[in-house]
Structures are given as C-alpha cells and as structure tokens.
C-alpha cells in the first residue's frame, strides 16, 4: 500500500505538467489581450505595448511557458495582472472558503443519497420508488444555476430562511451555517441524485443474490437484511462514485460560488478569466488539479479498507 501511494504521488507532477500546458495553451488561444484590459479600452498602442513588454507577453509562447514553469518549480505562481498580489496569496485566501463549501456539500451527499437509494431499492416498483427516481433524474438534468436561482427564490426570497449571497462567517457560527446552507445544497443536489440512483442499482443487484434469499428464509428481519447483507456489500461501487462526485464538487463550485457571491477559488477563477488574468487563472486551476488528484488517491486507499480482497502492488 505504501509503495502504491508513493507511486501515485510521484505521478502528481506529471498530471500538473499536463494541466499547466493545456491551460496555458487554451488561455493564449482565447481572443483578447490582457495588456489591453489593464490599460483600458481607450489606451494608445504605445501604452499597451509597454505593458506587454513589462509582463513578458511579447515573448514567444515557449519562452513564456518556460519562465512560468521555472517560477512554479520554485513555489512562485506569479503575480495577478490586475491586483499585482502574489497569486498564491490570492488562492490561499479563497481556498478555505471553497473547501468549507465542498466539505458541507460532501457531508450532505451520502447522508441524503444512501438512505434514498436503499429505500427505493426496498420499495422497488412502487410509486415511492418511481417518485424518488423521477426526483433524482431532475436533480441530474437541471443546470446548477437553475437550481441555485430556484433555491434563492424559495428559501431566500419567499421563506426568508437563509441569506441568498455572501459569506456569513465560519461554520461553527450560526451566521456561517445559514450562509453556507443554500450554496452547499445547490452544489450537492447533482451528487445526491447520482449517488442515490447508483445505491439503488447496487442494492438491487445484491438483494437478488442467493445468500440474501437465504438470510430472509432464516427469518432475519428485513432491516437487518438491507443493512447487514445489502448495503455493506453495495458500498464499494457507491464509494467509487462518491469519490468522483467529491472531486466534481470542486469544479461545480465555479458556478455555485459565482451565483451566490461565495468568495472561493471558483469565483476567483471566473473573475480572473473575465479579466484575462493569466497567472491567476493558471494558479487556481493548478490548485484544483492537485485537490482532484489527492481526493482520488484517498478514495483508492479507502477501497482497500472497505473490501479486503483489493490489494495494491
């Protein structure tokens, strides 16, 4: 197991290199000139050219990328073209808020999804099963921004239960819990729907096994059959998708944070893209990529503890 973890960690620089190349090329293919954005739309060409020279944007792309990677290898993600602050400082200021939002959404996901999937499997073919699957399909297909606006209108404007935007403070404060509720629910809905459907499918497959029928024939209570023999053996595929969904929560935060004005990495990246702030965009994407890899590694390690039959070499 230790060797496997070390190998995965050694692959991390390779993944980040690929991500950095892709993001660098995409940013330079998008129309627009960051020097023009900084100088203003009415700035003379001489001013724009001077800013390009100062920022190194007039150099060949391979040279720009080489200089950027040289700084990254030294732990320097550069400076924001707009604020002139260190990119690492901006990202580290926003990262705790994104992690807070993602962790709350991640806590909500299995708490809602697994019971819903188990109930749907236990009531297979009933109106309750059909209703739950219909709701889960809506949760998968509805766009994140539509869910966000719906939650804001119902729970913010109509019921006035939660604030509709902004950061209210740390999670351990009442204001913090109220402010994170709507964005976390919005972020979690898609993952809840996906995980609930998978839990139902996995449970149905397990409940059709011979050993489950034997347990029922021996008079074991239905609740014990569902939990001890059904859910326990259905957990592996559920954990697989849960891990992927946890990673996707980070990318989904881009839309959610923007709609709810949540001061996280996603919102920071959106503003950086709009401002053509190359170093800040690259820095936020690299941080998100590191978190993706680490989450997937944690899920792989968790497999071995859930299913002893799995061994990593």
Protein Blocks (a to p, Z undefined) as FASTA:
>chain_A
ZZmmmmmmmmmmmmmmmmmmmmmmmmmmpgcjfklmmnopkbcfklmmmmmmmnopmpcf
klmmmmmmmmmmnopabjafklopafklmmmmmmmmmmmmmmmmmmmmmmmmmmmmmmmm
mmgoiaklmmmmmmmmmmmmpcfklmmmmmmmmmmmmnomacfedjebjfkbmklmmmmm
mmmmmmmmmmmmmmmmmmmmmmmmmmmpmklmmmmmnopafklmmmmmmmmmmmmmmmmm
mmmmmmmmmmmmmmmmmmnopacfklmmmmmmmnopaklmmmmmmmmmmmmmmmmmmmmm
mmmmmmmmbccZZ
